[in-house]
Amino acid sequence: MRMDFSHLDAEGKAVMVDVSPKPRVRRTAGATGTVLMRPETLRLISERLLKKGDALAVARVAGIFAAKRTSELVPLCHNIRIDHVSVDFALRTDGVEITSRAVCTESTGIEMEALTAVSVAALTLYDMCKAVDKQMTITGIRLTEKTKEAAG
């Protein structure tokens, strides 16, 4: 079975994909991930009692900021204009679920930005809580949605 990789040329060298022939259309992407942690850590987060401050507020801003900087972090990503990005949290019994949704009107997708938002939000939560919970685990980061409106 032959697999063609869009970011490799015929000689196997890394290349940035030329998206210039593609039309600019509205594109969306969603991503999710979870930071598993102890119940006591969840309590500290929900009651805003961590010494470092409001972990969810800081993680939200970090995720949004990271989405805007994705092309600087992922070498072959295109620098695209983001129309909207959100980062939200749901407290579960075993941790914090993070979701992001990103929107652009471009000639390439926005899934890397949504994934980056979740990843950096998770890393920020980890950083904010590591002093009180050495057993945290970041898990399940994945794309949950990818849409492209038909040119019309």
N, C-alpha and C positions, 0 to 999 in steps of 0.2 A: 504494500500500500504506500503510495507516494503522498507526502504531505508538503504542500507549498506554504512557506512562511512568508508573510507579507513584509517582514522586516529584515529579510535576507536577500541579497542579490544572487545571481546565477552561480557565483563563486563562493557563496556562503558568508559573505561579508555583511556586517550590520549596516542597514540603510534606513533612512527616514522615508516613509511612504509618501509619494507625491499625491496629494489630495486635490490639487488645483483643478483637475477636470470635473470634480464632483460638485453638484449644486449645494448651496447653503440651504439647509432645511432645519426645522425645529427638531431637536433631539433631546431625549431625557434618559436618565439612568438613575437607578436606585441601588443601594448597597446596604448590607447589614453586617454586624459582628457583635460579639459578646465579650465582656470582661467578667469572668467568673471570680467570685470572692466570697469571703466569710460573711455571715449575717451581720456581725458587729460592724464590719466595714460598710455594708449597705446602710446601716443605721446612721453611722457618722456622716455619710454622704447625704442621706435624706434629711437629716437634721442640721446640715451645714456646720458640723462641728470639727471638721478637719482643720489642723493648724495652718495648712496652706490655703484655706479659703474654700469657696464654693466650687467644688470639683467639676460639677456639670456645666456651670457657666464658663469656666475656663476651657474645658474640653470642647464645648460647642464653638467657641471663638477659634480655638486651635484647629478644629476640623475645617471650618469655613476658610480660614487663612491657608491651610494646607492645600485645599482644593484649588485655590487660586494660584498656587505655586507648583502644581503637579508637573508641568513641563520642565521645571528646574530640578526636580527630583528623579523623574523617570526619563532617561536619556533620549529615547526616540519618540516621546510624546510631542504632539503639536501644541504650540502655545495658542490656546483658543480663548475667545471672549466668553466668559460665563455670564449668562443672564440671571441665573438664580442658583443658590445652593443652600440647603438646609441640613441641619444635624439635630436629631432628636434622640431622647433617651427614654427607656422604659425600665423601671426597677422591677426585677424579678426576684424570686426567692433565693436564687443562686448567683445573682450578679446583675449587671447592667447591660441591657441590649441597646445597641447604637444603630440608628438608621440614618441614612443620608439620601437626599434626592437632589440631582443637579440637572440644570436645563441650559441649553445653548441653541443658537441658530448658527450652525457652522457646516462645513463640508466633511467633518469627521466627528466621531462620537465623543461622548462625555463620560463614559464609564470609568475611565481611570481617575477622573476627578472625584466621582462618587466614592470609589474604593479608597482613594487617598484620604478623603474626609473621614471616613470611618476608621481607617488605620491610625491616623494621627490623633483623632479623638480618643481612641482606645489607649494609645501610648500615653496620652496626657492624663487620662484617668489613672492608669498604672502609676505614673510618676507622682501624682497627687496623693496616692494611697499607699505607696510602697513602704512607708515608715510604719504603718499599722498592720499591713497584711503582706507577708512574704510569700504567700501561697497563691496569689492571683494568677490567672491564666487568661490570655487573649486567645479567642477561638472563633472559628466559623465565619471569618471575613469572606464575603462572597457577593457577587452581583445578583440582584433580585429582579431587576427590571432594565430593559433597554428598548427604547422606542425611537422611531424615525417617521416623521410625517411625510406622506407622499408629496412630491413637488407638484405644485398645481396652480 
